[in-house]
Structure formats: structure tokens, C-alpha cells
């Protein structure tokens, strides 16, 4: 059951499910199950590293966009205009 959920989490790139599965790793008896789990955990590690890199890239782009938008805004004067 745990292995099947791990497979689903890796395929669907579901980091929340991966996290919950890693919090409760069962003891596996069968050597084939152990090998499968090791392979899936390696894939999960690769997946999380890719998602982390994508998030960092997105955050950098957002910061660049914000900086650009802020540079295009005229400076606000703090004068008090009572002529109108």
C-alpha cells in the first residue's frame, strides 16, 4: 500500500503526499520492495530538487518584474497642494 502511494506521489509530483509518506516509512521485508522503494525515493529526491530549482527561478523572475514595474512608476511627491 505504501509503495503504491509512493508511486502515485512521484508520478503526480505531489510533494505534500511525499512528505506525509516520508514521515511514516514502514519496515519493508521483501528485497524487491526495498529496491523499488529506494528507486522511488531517489526519483522523489530528483523531483523535489527540480521543483526547488523551478521555484527559485520563478522567484527571481518575479523579483525582476517587480523591480521593473517599480522603476516605471513616477516618484510621488510629498508636497501638500492646497491650490485646487
Backbone as a printed PyTorch tensor [residue, N CA C, xyz], in Angstrom:
tensor([[[  0.8260,  -1.1950,   0.0000],
         [  0.0000,   0.0000,   0.0000],
         [  0.8710,   1.2610,   0.0000]],

        [[  1.8790,   1.2940,   0.9000],
         [  2.7630,   2.4480,   0.9970],
         [  3.5290,   2.6620,  -0.3080]],

        [[  4.0180,   1.5710,  -0.8870],
         [  4.7430,   1.6730,  -2.1610],
         [  3.8530,   2.2030,  -3.2690]],

        [[  2.6190,   1.7510,  -3.3080],
         [  1.6970,   2.2420,  -4.3320],
         [  1.4390,   3.7330,  -4.1650]],

        [[  1.2790,   4.1820,  -2.9340],
         [  1.0750,   5.6070,  -2.6900],
         [  2.3270,   6.3990,  -3.0650]],

        [[  3.4980,   5.8280,  -2.8140],
         [  4.7480,   6.4890,  -3.1790],
         [  4.8670,   6.6120,  -4.6960]],

        [[  4.4700,   5.5640,  -5.4010],
         [  4.4850,   5.6120,  -6.8650],
         [  3.5660,   6.7190,  -7.3720]],

        [[  2.3810,   6.8020,  -6.8070],
         [  1.4080,   7.8120,  -7.2140],
         [  1.9490,   9.2090,  -6.9260]],

        [[  2.5460,   9.3840,  -5.7640],
         [  3.0750,  10.7010,  -5.3830],
         [  4.1840,  11.1410,  -6.3310]],

        [[  5.0520,  10.2180,  -6.7290],
         [  6.1440,  10.5580,  -7.6450],
         [  5.6000,  10.8880,  -9.0240]],

        [[  4.6860,  10.0770,  -9.5110],
         [  4.1310,  10.2970, -10.8490],
         [  3.3480,  11.6080, -10.9090]],

        [[  2.5750,  11.8900,  -9.8720],
         [  1.7550,  13.1010,  -9.8540],
         [  2.5250,  14.3260,  -9.3620]],

        [[  3.7650,  14.1370,  -8.9580],
         [  4.5960,  15.2260,  -8.4220],
         [  3.9050,  15.9010,  -7.2370]],

        [[  3.3510,  15.0830,  -6.3700],
         [  2.6050,  15.5570,  -5.2040],
         [  3.5430,  15.6320,  -4.0020]],

        [[  4.0770,  16.8100,  -3.7460],
         [  5.0470,  16.9630,  -2.6710],
         [  4.4240,  16.8100,  -1.2800]],

        [[  3.1680,  17.1620,  -1.1470],
         [  2.5050,  17.0080,   0.1510],
         [  2.3520,  15.5300,   0.5100]],

        [[  1.9600,  14.7180,  -0.4680],
         [  1.8310,  13.2850,  -0.2330],
         [  3.2010,  12.6710,   0.0260]],

        [[  4.2110,  13.1160,  -0.7230],
         [  5.5710,  12.6160,  -0.4910],
         [  6.0120,  12.9050,   0.9400]],

        [[  5.7490,  14.1070,   1.3860],
         [  6.1370,  14.4850,   2.7400],
         [  5.4490,  13.6170,   3.7830]],

        [[  4.1640,  13.3940,   3.6060],
         [  3.4390,  12.5780,   4.5820],
         [  3.8980,  11.1250,   4.5400]],

        [[  4.2440,  10.6320,   3.3510],
         [  4.7360,   9.2580,   3.2480],
         [  6.1180,   9.1160,   3.8780]],

        [[  6.9460,  10.1350,   3.7460],
         [  8.2830,  10.0850,   4.3360],
         [  8.2390,  10.1850,   5.8600]],

        [[  7.1790,  10.7700,   6.3800],
         [  7.0230,  10.8430,   7.8300],
         [  6.6810,   9.4880,   8.4350]],

        [[  6.1560,   8.5840,   7.6110],
         [  5.7040,   7.2850,   8.1200],
         [  6.2050,   6.1620,   7.2060]],

        [[  7.5140,   5.9680,   7.1660],
         [  8.0950,   4.9120,   6.3230],
         [  7.9620,   3.5760,   7.0460]],

        [[  7.3290,   2.6040,   6.3980],
         [  7.1670,   1.2970,   7.0390],
         [  8.4460,   0.4560,   6.9120]],

        [[  8.4900,  -0.6240,   7.6620],
         [  9.5810,  -1.5880,   7.5410],
         [  9.2230,  -2.5440,   6.4110]],

        [[ 10.0900,  -2.5900,   5.4110],
         [  9.8450,  -3.4530,   4.2600],
         [ 10.6370,  -4.7430,   4.4230]],

        [[  9.9860,  -5.8640,   4.1600],
         [ 10.6110,  -7.1770,   4.3660],
         [ 11.1720,  -7.7480,   3.0670]],

        [[ 10.4730,  -7.5620,   1.9970],
         [ 10.8340,  -8.1500,   0.7030],
         [ 11.9410,  -7.3160,   0.0550]],

        [[ 12.9710,  -7.9840,  -0.4560],
         [ 14.0850,  -7.2530,  -1.0710],
         [ 13.6490,  -6.5180,  -2.3330]],

        [[ 12.6860,  -7.0520,  -3.0400],
         [ 12.1740,  -6.3670,  -4.2310],
         [ 11.4640,  -5.0740,  -3.8430]],

        [[ 10.6990,  -5.1210,  -2.7560],
         [ 10.0260,  -3.9160,  -2.2700],
         [ 11.0390,  -2.8700,  -1.8140]],

        [[ 12.1100,  -3.3320,  -1.1890],
         [ 13.1540,  -2.4070,  -0.7360],
         [ 13.8150,  -1.7330,  -1.9290]],

        [[ 14.1290,  -2.4910,  -2.9600],
         [ 14.7410,  -1.9310,  -4.1660],
         [ 13.8000,  -0.9390,  -4.8460]],

        [[ 12.5340,  -1.2910,  -4.9170],
         [ 11.5390,  -0.3960,  -5.5070],
         [ 11.4500,   0.8960,  -4.7120]],

        [[ 11.4160,   0.7770,  -3.3940],
         [ 11.3330,   1.9520,  -2.5350],
         [ 12.5650,   2.8380,  -2.7080]],

        [[ 13.7400,   2.2390,  -2.7860],
         [ 14.9660,   3.0200,  -2.9810],
         [ 14.9310,   3.7700,  -4.3020]],

        [[ 14.4900,   3.0970,  -5.3480],
         [ 14.3980,   3.7530,  -6.6540],
         [ 13.4040,   4.9080,  -6.6070]],

        [[ 12.2460,   4.6720,  -6.0170],
         [ 11.2210,   5.7150,  -5.9420],
         [ 11.6800,   6.8900,  -5.0780]],

        [[ 12.3810,   6.6070,  -4.0030],
         [ 12.8870,   7.6840,  -3.1440],
         [ 13.9530,   8.4990,  -3.8670]],

        [[ 14.7490,   7.8270,  -4.6880],
         [ 15.7380,   8.5560,  -5.4870],
         [ 15.0300,   9.4620,  -6.4930]],

        [[ 13.9850,   8.9580,  -7.1180],
         [ 13.1970,   9.7760,  -8.0500],
         [ 12.5150,  10.9330,  -7.3250]],

        [[ 12.0290,  10.6750,  -6.1220],
         [ 11.3900,  11.7350,  -5.3370],
         [ 12.3960,  12.8300,  -4.9930]],

        [[ 13.6240,  12.4370,  -4.6890],
         [ 14.6720,  13.4210,  -4.4020],
         [ 14.9560,  14.2690,  -5.6290]],

        [[ 15.0840,  13.6270,  -6.7760],
         [ 15.3150,  14.3480,  -8.0200],
         [ 14.1590,  15.3020,  -8.3090]],

        [[ 12.9540,  14.8360,  -8.1050],
         [ 11.7650,  15.6500,  -8.3330],
         [ 11.7530,  16.8900,  -7.4450]],

        [[ 12.0210,  16.7110,  -6.1700],
         [ 11.9910,  17.8510,  -5.2650],
         [ 13.1030,  18.8530,  -5.5870]],

        [[ 14.2520,  18.3630,  -6.0190],
         [ 15.3300,  19.2720,  -6.4130],
         [ 14.9440,  20.0680,  -7.6580]],

        [[ 14.2820,  19.4150,  -8.6030],
         [ 13.8210,  20.1190,  -9.8080],
         [ 12.7760,  21.1740,  -9.4590]],

        [[ 11.8360,  20.8190,  -8.6120],
         [ 10.8030,  21.7670,  -8.2060],
         [ 11.4030,  22.9360,  -7.4300]],

        [[ 12.4020,  22.6580,  -6.6170],
         [ 13.0740,  23.7170,  -5.8720],
         [ 13.7720,  24.6800,  -6.8340]],

        [[ 14.4370,  24.1410,  -7.8440],
         [ 15.1240,  24.9800,  -8.8280],
         [ 14.1250,  25.8160,  -9.6210]],

        [[ 13.0080,  25.2090, -10.0080],
         [ 11.9740,  25.9370, -10.7450],
         [ 11.3900,  27.0630,  -9.8960]],

        [[ 11.1800,  26.7920,  -8.6200],
         [ 10.6430,  27.8080,  -7.7210],
         [ 11.6200,  28.9630,  -7.5740]],

        [[ 12.9040,  28.6580,  -7.4400],
         [ 13.9190,  29.7110,  -7.3180],
         [ 13.9580,  30.5670,  -8.5750]],

        [[ 13.8700,  29.9350,  -9.7380],
         [ 13.8630,  30.6700, -10.9970],
         [ 12.6340,  31.5670, -11.0940]],

        [[ 11.4910,  31.0400, -10.7100],
         [ 10.2530,  31.8320, -10.7380],
         [ 10.3350,  33.0200,  -9.7840]],

        [[ 10.9010,  32.8020,  -8.6170],
         [ 11.0180,  33.8830,  -7.6460],
         [ 11.9530,  34.9810,  -8.1600]],

        [[ 13.0350,  34.5900,  -8.8080],
         [ 13.9490,  35.5840,  -9.3840],
         [ 13.2490,  36.3960, -10.4700]],

        [[ 12.4610,  35.7150, -11.3010],
         [ 11.7460,  36.4120, -12.3640],
         [ 10.7100,  37.3670, -11.7900]],

        [[ 10.0170,  36.9470, -10.7650],
         [  9.0340,  37.8090, -10.1190],
         [  9.7160,  39.0480,  -9.5380]],

        [[ 10.8690,  38.8500,  -8.8920],
         [ 11.6140,  39.9900,  -8.3480],
         [ 12.0250,  40.9480,  -9.4580]],

        [[ 12.4950,  40.4250, -10.5840],
         [ 12.8590,  41.2760, -11.7210],
         [ 11.6490,  42.0530, -12.2300]],

        [[ 10.5150,  41.3770, -12.3130],
         [  9.2900,  42.0430, -12.7750],
         [  8.8710,  43.1530, -11.8220]],

        [[  8.9440,  42.8900, -10.5320],
         [  8.5790,  43.9080,  -9.5380],
         [  9.5220,  45.0970,  -9.6290]],

        [[ 10.8160,  44.8120,  -9.7460],
         [ 11.7950,  45.9030,  -9.8710],
         [ 11.5220,  46.7320, -11.1170]],

        [[ 11.1880,  46.0730, -12.2250],
         [ 10.8780,  46.7860, -13.4580],
         [  9.6420,  47.6590, -13.2890]],

        [[  8.6070,  47.0940, -12.7050],
         [  7.3800,  47.8710, -12.5080],
         [  7.6070,  49.0430, -11.5700]],

        [[  8.4050,  48.8390, -10.5430],
         [  8.7030,  49.9350,  -9.6180],
         [  9.5270,  51.0250, -10.2900]],

        [[ 10.3760,  50.6590, -11.2370],
         [ 11.1910,  51.6690, -11.9190],
         [ 10.3570,  52.4830, -12.8950]],

        [[  9.2420,  51.9480, -13.3410],
         [  8.3890,  52.6440, -14.2950],
         [  7.3960,  53.5860, -13.6150]],

        [[  7.2830,  53.5100, -12.3150],
         [  6.3520,  54.3500, -11.5670],
         [  7.0350,  55.6740, -11.2640]],

        [[  6.3160,  56.7530, -11.5210],
         [  6.8570,  58.0870, -11.2300],
         [  6.9870,  58.2630,  -9.7320]],

        [[  8.0280,  58.9880,  -9.3420],
         [  8.2300,  59.2670,  -7.9220],
         [  7.0770,  60.1340,  -7.4130]],

        [[  6.5590,  59.7870,  -6.2970],
         [  5.4710,  60.5530,  -5.6770],
         [  6.0750,  61.6740,  -4.8610]],

        [[  5.5160,  62.8350,  -5.0460],
         [  5.9780,  63.9700,  -4.2420],
         [  5.1510,  64.0280,  -2.9770]],

        [[  5.7870,  64.4800,  -1.9600],
         [  5.0810,  64.5560,  -0.6830],
         [  4.6530,  65.9880,  -0.3610]],

        [[  4.4290,  66.7780,  -1.4070],
         [  4.0130,  68.1470,  -1.1640],
         [  2.5120,  68.2200,  -0.8950]],

        [[  2.1560,  69.1990,  -0.1800],
         [  0.7450,  69.4020,   0.1660],
         [  0.2250,  70.5310,  -0.7250]],

        [[ -0.6270,  70.1890,  -1.6820],
         [ -1.1140,  71.1560,  -2.6500],
         [ -2.5030,  71.6380,  -2.2130]],

        [[ -2.5990,  72.9160,  -1.8620],
         [ -3.8910,  73.4440,  -1.4150],
         [ -4.5070,  74.3940,  -2.4350]],

        [[ -3.9650,  74.4250,  -3.6510],
         [ -4.4680,  75.3500,  -4.6570],
         [ -5.7150,  74.8380,  -5.3720]],

        [[ -6.0330,  73.6300,  -5.2490],
         [ -7.1810,  73.1160,  -6.0180],
         [ -8.4800,  73.1850,  -5.2820]]])
